[in-house]
Amino acid sequence: MSFGEAVSSVLNQYVGFEGRARRREYWFWVLALVLAEIVAGIVYGMSHTLGGILLAIIGIGTIVPTIAVSIRRLHDTDRSGWWLLLGLVPFGALVLWVFYLMDGTPGDNQYGPSPKAVAAA
């Protein structure tokens, strides 16, 4: 899965909380968000009004797909999406980060077929 395919996949499944997401899909989405924020930050440096609007649009517009791909990533490691709430407790985000870095469950799990196997077929 390329960078463009990963971002497109996340945006196509904007509110898709079911299924599984590969590490590549999740981390390419995170990279896309970081790049968008950098561009918006540069625009903000030139024009606070336009940059502020752009930052708000990016922030608000990516909340749902980010939550969705995070839940699908947890599903790939055979964890419920409720684990996402771990980010609300101290050091919970670090634990989530480790989960996001882990390889997915090989083969099928309770959340669906392995995205690696589907991509290989």
Secondary structure, 3 states (H helix, E strand, C coil): CCHHHHHHHHHHCCCCCCCCCCHHHHHHHHHHHHHHHHHHHHHHHHCHHHHHHHHHHHHHHCHHHHHHHHHHHHHHCCCCHHHHHHHHCCCHHHHHHHHHHCCCCCCCECCECCHHHHHHC
